[in-house]
Amino acid sequence: MKFTKRKIKLFSLTCAITTLCSGFVLGENVQAANNKEWKFENNKWSYVDSNNLRSKDWENIKGDWFYFNSKGEMEIGWEYINKTWYHLRENGVMDTGWRKINGDWYYFNNSGSMMTGWQNINGSWYHLRENGVMDIGWRELGGAWYYLSESGAMETGWKYINNEWYHLNENGPMDIGWKKINNDWYYFNNNGEMKIGWQNINDTWYHLKENGVMDTKWNKINDYWYYFNDDGKMINNQYIDGWRIDNNGVAHYEKAFRNPKLENSNQIIVVTTNNMSTSYCNIEIYEKNDSGEWNNIDSTTGRVGANGLAYIENRVQSTNTTPAGVMSITGAFGVKNNPGTKLDYIKVNNNMYWDLNSENSTYNRLINYNPGGDYEHLISYPRQYEYSLITDYNHNQVPNKGGAIFVHCLGRGATGGCVSMPREKMIEILKWIDPKKNPKILVIPKDDLDDYWY
């Protein structure tokens, strides 16, 4: 800014007394308290002593500072003194503090120096240009944008300006890009505007709520469900929680095993019957992949108990019923050598029995001696027990609930309570089954399957 000295208004020579803004009175040859006096001559004010010597440079008069040039003339307006700008009012008084001059605000320190740059005044930050003018509104400084209110104070936090939301960090710069505020993520474009709705950022889709908060997890948008990772990235071409998510990120509900008894299993043998009394069944093999999708990888037919099914909680020993419900697969055995299963496999011999005497401590356990009473001599069933899976039915040895519930090779007809299937399918399942995937078997009438698969 180019400064020009503003000339003091000419006073009439006939005027005996001139009243000035500072509150004191100047008059021709008016006596000052310090034996100096103001003199007005040639349209200029001067300050002289009793020897008629004029004050030059700065002079403090009754608590106010005045500046007199080398001729002893009082200056007004802008003055550049010792590489510093000052402003002197029309009455000559040096300005300090805030001062509005020609519509612009300036700030002068207690020494009268015009301030520039960042200034902390009464706890608020202000920015003054190189010409001293106080900034307001948007201002780019040092490569960052700041917003200064109508009072000039630097703003921080959220600001709604011209129908757009902006966020200014605690030091004042306008945020751009991703910003975490109070534990929520927001996105601001290069103009600092908070974005909402769908945004493609670095070739990745994100969605921001109406309040700007980045979506995570499941969100319903325009009647469609989408899934977003914890970092806000929209997922596509995956299975999440049993939902298939397509290339556009839209989730499609697909059936899955959602019953709590099956939620930790990734391999399930599903045995269904037409009703509770039939001994014929359908067997389907399911496995969940790394994306959470359940795949039906094989199927066959088989047999269950001669008297059909009985729910686990109601089943009684020696009723020729197969327990209906969910059971874990805990191991395998067989008359033949291990066909290649990952399960713990026991090759049975002539000394192995399954104890079915409910009063024994070895009830529903494999033992190496004949317990007498009720038992199964495993090697006596070489066709059925050529290969077999062990379940955890009645692992707690509840009396009269029965035991020896296996999945084994098909015999000549119905079973005494086990599930049987063709030998070749039995071998395939033994090779497929993986104990790390928590394999389970679900036996259920088909009309009740919706309680587990939905």
C-alpha positions in Angstrom: 0.0 0.0 0.0 1.3 3.5 -0.9 0.9 5.8 2.0 0.4 9.6 1.6 0.4 12.2 4.2 -2.9 13.7 4.9 -2.7 17.4 5.3 -4.3 19.0 8.3 -7.3 21.1 7.6 -6.4 24.8 7.4 -7.7 26.8 10.2 -8.7 30.4 9.8 -6.1 32.8 11.0 -8.8 34.7 12.7 -9.6 31.7 14.8 -8.3 32.2 18.4 -8.9 28.7 19.6 -9.1 25.3 17.9 -10.7 22.4 19.6 -9.0 19.0 18.7 -10.2 15.4 19.0 -7.8 14.6 21.8 -9.8 16.7 24.2 -7.2 19.4 24.9 -7.3 22.9 23.4 -4.6 24.4 21.1 -4.5 28.1 20.5 -1.9 30.5 19.1 0.6 31.1 21.9 -1.3 28.9 24.4 0.9 28.2 27.4 1.7 24.5 28.1 2.1 23.1 31.6 5.7 22.2 30.9 6.7 25.7 29.9 6.2 24.7 26.2 3.5 26.0 24.1 1.7 25.2 20.9 2.1 27.6 18.1 0.2 27.7 14.8 1.9 29.5 12.0 2.1 29.0 8.3 -0.8 26.5 8.6 1.4 24.2 10.7 1.4 23.3 14.3 4.6 23.3 16.3 5.5 22.9 19.9 8.0 25.4 21.2 9.8 26.2 24.5 10.5 29.5 26.1 13.4 30.1 23.8 11.1 29.6 20.8 12.9 26.3 20.0 10.7 23.8 18.3 10.3 20.1 19.4 11.5 17.6 16.8 11.0 13.9 16.7 8.6 12.2 19.2 7.1 14.2 22.0 4.7 13.0 24.8 2.3 15.7 25.6 -0.2 15.0 28.5 0.1 11.3 27.9 -0.3 11.4 24.1 2.5 11.0 21.6 3.0 13.4 18.7 5.6 13.5 16.0 7.3 16.6 14.8 9.4 16.6 11.6 12.9 18.0 11.2 11.3 21.5 10.8 9.5 21.1 14.0 6.1 20.8 12.3 3.5 18.4 13.7 2.8 15.5 11.4 -0.6 13.8 10.8 -1.6 10.7 8.8 0.8 7.9 7.8 4.4 8.3 8.7 7.3 5.9 7.9 9.8 6.4 10.7 12.9 4.2 11.3 11.4 1.5 9.0 8.1 1.4 10.9 4.7 2.8 9.9 2.8 4.9 12.3 -0.5 6.7 12.0 -1.2 10.1 13.5 -4.8 11.4 13.8 -5.9 14.8 12.4 -5.1 16.2 15.8 -1.6 14.7 15.7 -2.2 12.0 18.4 -0.4 8.7 17.6 -2.8 5.8 17.2 -2.5 2.6 19.3 -4.7 -0.5 19.3 -7.3 -1.0 16.7 -8.0 1.8 14.3 -10.3 2.0 11.3 -8.8 4.1 8.5 -10.5 4.7 5.2 -12.8 1.7 5.8 -10.0 -0.8 6.7 -8.9 -1.9 10.2 -5.3 -1.7 11.4 -3.6 -2.6 14.6 -0.9 -0.5 16.3 1.0 -1.8 19.3 1.5 0.3 22.5 4.5 1.9 20.8 2.4 2.9 17.9 4.0 0.6 15.4 1.7 -0.7 12.7 1.6 -4.5 13.0 1.6 -7.1 10.2 1.3 -10.8 10.0 -0.2 -13.1 12.7 -1.0 -11.3 15.9 -2.6 -12.7 19.1 -4.7 -10.0 20.6 -6.8 -10.6 23.7 -6.7 -14.3 23.1 -7.7 -14.3 19.4 -5.6 -14.6 16.4 -5.7 -12.0 13.6 -3.8 -11.6 10.4 -2.7 -8.3 9.1 -1.4 -7.9 5.6 2.0 -6.4 4.7 0.2 -3.0 4.3 -1.3 -3.5 7.8 -4.9 -4.1 6.6 -6.7 -6.6 8.8 -7.8 -9.7 6.8 -11.4 -11.0 6.8 -13.0 -14.0 5.1 -10.9 -16.6 3.3 -7.2 -16.1 3.1 -4.4 -18.3 1.8 -1.4 -18.0 4.0 1.7 -20.2 3.9 0.1 -22.7 1.6 -3.0 -23.2 3.8 -6.4 -21.6 3.8 -7.8 -19.7 6.9 -11.1 -18.1 7.6 -11.2 -14.8 9.5 -14.5 -13.6 10.8 -16.0 -10.1 10.2 -14.2 -9.1 13.4 -11.0 -10.4 11.9 -10.6 -13.2 14.5 -9.3 -16.5 13.1 -12.0 -19.2 13.1 -11.6 -22.8 14.1 -13.9 -25.8 14.1 -17.0 -26.2 11.9 -18.1 -23.3 9.7 -21.2 -23.1 7.4 -20.3 -20.7 4.7 -22.2 -20.1 1.4 -24.2 -23.3 1.9 -21.1 -25.5 2.4 -19.6 -27.0 5.5 -15.9 -26.5 6.2 -13.7 -27.6 9.1 -10.8 -25.5 10.4 -8.4 -27.3 12.7 -7.4 -26.1 16.1 -4.5 -24.1 14.5 -6.7 -22.5 11.9 -5.9 -24.2 8.6 -8.8 -25.4 6.6 -9.0 -29.2 6.4 -8.8 -31.1 3.1 -8.9 -34.8 2.4 -9.7 -37.3 5.1 -10.1 -35.9 8.7 -11.0 -37.7 11.9 -13.1 -35.5 14.1 -14.5 -36.7 17.4 -13.8 -40.4 16.4 -15.7 -40.0 13.1 -14.1 -39.7 9.6 -15.1 -36.9 7.2 -13.9 -36.1 3.7 -13.2 -32.6 2.4 -12.4 -31.8 -1.2 -9.6 -29.6 -2.4 -11.8 -26.5 -1.8 -12.4 -27.7 1.8 -16.0 -28.5 1.3 -17.4 -31.4 3.3 -18.7 -34.1 1.0 -21.7 -36.3 1.5 -23.2 -39.2 -0.4 -21.2 -41.4 -2.7 -17.6 -40.4 -3.3 -15.0 -42.1 -5.5 -11.7 -41.4 -4.0 -8.5 -42.9 -5.4 -10.6 -45.5 -7.4 -12.4 -46.6 -4.2 -16.1 -46.0 -3.4 -17.1 -44.5 0.0 -20.4 -43.3 1.3 -20.8 -40.3 3.7 -24.0 -39.7 5.6 -25.9 -36.4 5.4 -23.9 -35.1 8.3 -20.7 -36.1 6.6 -19.8 -39.1 8.7 -18.2 -41.9 6.8 -20.2 -45.1 6.7 -18.8 -48.4 8.0 -20.3 -51.9 8.3 -23.8 -52.5 7.0 -25.8 -49.5 5.6 -29.1 -49.3 3.7 -28.9 -46.7 1.0 -31.8 -46.0 -1.4 -33.4 -49.3 -0.5 -30.2 -51.3 -1.1 -27.8 -52.8 1.4 -24.1 -52.1 1.2 -21.1 -53.2 3.3 -18.2 -50.9 4.1 -14.9 -52.0 5.8 -13.7 -50.2 9.0 -11.7 -47.9 6.7 -14.9 -47.0 4.8 -14.1 -48.8 1.6 -17.2 -50.3 -0.1 -16.9 -54.1 -0.5 -17.9 -55.9 -3.8 -17.7 -59.4 -5.2 -17.6 -61.0 -1.8 -19.8 -62.9 0.7 -20.3 -61.1 4.0 -22.4 -62.6 6.8 -24.1 -64.9 4.3 -24.9 -62.1 1.9 -23.6 -62.1 -1.7 -22.2 -58.7 -2.6 -22.2 -58.0 -6.3 -19.8 -56.0 -8.4 -21.7 -52.8 -7.7 -21.5 -53.3 -3.9 -25.2 -54.2 -3.6 -25.9 -57.0 -1.1 -28.2 -59.9 -2.0 -29.6 -62.1 0.7 -28.8 -65.8 0.3 -29.7 -68.6 2.6 -27.1 -69.8 5.0 -26.8 -71.8 8.2 -27.6 -69.1 10.7 -28.6 -71.2 13.8 -26.3 -70.4 16.7 -25.6 -74.1 17.1 -24.0 -74.1 13.7 -22.4 -70.6 13.5 -18.9 -71.7 14.3 -18.9 -74.6 11.8 -17.5 -74.4 8.2 -18.4 -78.0 7.3 -21.9 -79.5 7.8 -23.4 -82.8 6.9 -27.2 -82.2 6.6 -29.5 -85.2 7.0 -33.2 -84.6 6.3 -36.2 -86.9 6.3 -39.7 -86.4 5.0 -41.1 -86.9 8.5 -40.2 -88.0 12.0 -41.1 -91.7 11.5 -39.4 -92.6 8.2 -36.0 -94.4 8.2 -35.1 -93.0 4.7 -33.1 -89.8 4.4 -31.3 -87.4 2.1 -27.8 -86.4 2.9 -26.2 -83.1 1.6 -22.6 -81.9 2.2 -22.0 -78.2 2.8 -18.8 -76.2 3.2 -18.3 -72.5 3.8 -15.6 -70.8 1.8 -13.3 -68.0 2.9 -15.8 -65.4 1.7 -18.6 -66.8 3.9 -20.5 -68.5 1.1 -22.0 -71.9 1.8 -21.5 -74.4 -1.1 -23.4 -77.6 -1.5 -20.5 -79.8 -2.7 -22.1 -83.3 -2.7 -25.3 -85.3 -1.9 -26.5 -88.8 -1.5 -29.2 -90.9 0.1 -29.1 -93.0 3.2 -30.9 -94.5 6.2 -31.6 -93.5 9.8 -33.1 -95.4 12.8 -35.7 -98.0 12.1 -38.3 -95.9 14.1 -37.3 -92.6 12.5 -36.1 -89.6 14.5 -36.4 -88.3 18.1 -35.2 -84.9 19.1 -32.0 -85.1 21.1 -33.7 -83.8 24.3 -36.4 -86.5 24.1 -34.5 -89.5 22.8 -34.4 -92.7 24.9 -31.9 -95.5 24.7 -32.8 -98.7 22.7 -35.7 -97.1 20.8 -34.1 -97.4 17.3 -34.4 -93.7 16.8 -31.8 -91.3 15.4 -31.2 -88.2 17.5 -32.6 -85.1 15.7 -30.6 -81.9 16.1 -27.0 -80.7 15.9 -24.0 -82.9 16.8 -20.3 -82.4 16.5 -18.1 -84.9 14.7 -15.2 -85.7 17.0 -13.3 -88.6 15.4 -13.4 -91.6 13.2 -12.8 -95.4 13.3 -13.0 -98.4 11.1 -12.3 -102.0 10.6 -10.2 -101.0 7.6 -7.1 -98.8 7.6 -7.4 -95.0 7.6 -8.6 -94.0 4.1 -6.9 -90.6 4.4 -8.9 -88.6 6.9 -7.5 -85.8 8.9 -9.6 -86.8 11.9 -8.1 -88.9 14.7 -8.7 -92.4 13.3 -8.9 -95.6 15.3 -8.5 -99.0 13.5 -10.7 -101.3 15.5 -9.6 -104.8 16.7 -11.4 -107.7 18.3 -10.9 -106.2 21.8 -12.8 -103.0 21.2 -16.3 -102.4 22.5 -18.6 -99.5 22.9 -20.1 -99.6 26.4 -23.8 -98.9 26.5 -24.4 -99.8 30.2 -25.6 -96.5 31.6 -24.6 -97.4 35.2 -20.9 -97.8 34.1 -18.4 -94.9 34.3 -17.4 -95.9 30.8 -21.0 -95.4 29.5 -21.0 -94.3 25.8 -17.2 -94.7 25.6 -14.8 -96.9 23.5 -13.1 -99.5 25.8 -10.7 -102.4 25.3 -12.6 -105.1 27.1 -16.0 -106.7 27.1 -18.1 -104.8 29.7 -20.9 -107.3 29.6 -24.5 -106.3 29.5 -25.3 -103.7 26.8 -22.6 -103.0 24.3 -21.5 -103.0 20.7 -18.6 -105.2 19.6 -17.5 -103.0 16.7 -15.6 -105.5 14.7 -18.7 -107.7 14.6 -20.2 -105.2 12.1 -17.5 -105.2 9.4 -19.8 -103.9 6.7 -21.3 -101.0 8.6 -18.2 -100.1 10.6 -15.7 -100.5 7.7 -15.5 -96.7 8.0 -17.3 -94.6 10.5 -17.5 -91.1 12.0 -18.0 -90.5 15.7 -20.4 -87.9 17.0 -20.6 -86.2 20.4 -24.1 -87.4 21.1 -24.6 -87.8 24.9 -21.0 -87.1 25.6 -22.0 -86.1 29.1 -23.2 -89.7 29.7 -26.8 -89.0 30.7 -28.3 -92.3 31.8 -30.8 -94.0 29.4 -30.1 -91.4 26.6 -28.2 -94.0 24.7 -24.9 -93.7 22.8 -22.9 -95.1 19.9 -24.4 -92.7 17.5 -22.2 -92.8 14.4 -22.2 -92.0 10.7 -21.2 -95.2 8.9 -21.4 -97.3 5.8 -24.8 -98.5 4.6 -25.9 -101.9 5.8 -28.8 -104.0 4.6 -31.5 -101.6 5.9 -32.4 -99.1 8.6 -30.1 -98.5 11.6 -30.4 -98.8 15.4 -30.0 -95.0 15.6 -27.0 -94.1 13.4 -26.9 -92.4 10.0 -25.7 -94.7 7.2 -24.7 -93.9 3.6 -23.1 -95.7 0.6 -19.5 -96.9 1.2 -17.9 -94.8 -1.6 -19.6 -91.6 -0.2 -18.4 -92.5 3.3 -14.8 -92.6 2.0 -15.2 -89.3 0.2 -16.5 -87.6 3.3 -13.7 -89.0 5.5 -11.1 -87.5 3.1 -13.0 -84.2 2.9 -13.7 -83.6 6.5 -11.3 -81.2 8.4 -11.3 -81.0 12.2 -10.0 -77.4 11.9 -13.3 -76.5 10.3 -15.4 -77.7 13.3 -17.4 -80.2 11.3 -21.0 -81.0 12.5 -23.9 -83.1 11.5 -27.5 -81.7 11.4 -30.3 -84.4 11.5 -33.7 -82.8 11.0 -37.1 -83.4 9.3 -37.1 -81.3 6.2 -40.0 -79.2 7.4 -37.9 -78.0 10.3 -34.8 -77.1 8.2 -35.9 -73.5 8.0 -35.0 -73.2 11.7 -31.3 -73.7 10.7 -31.1 -72.7 7.1 -32.5 -69.3 6.2 
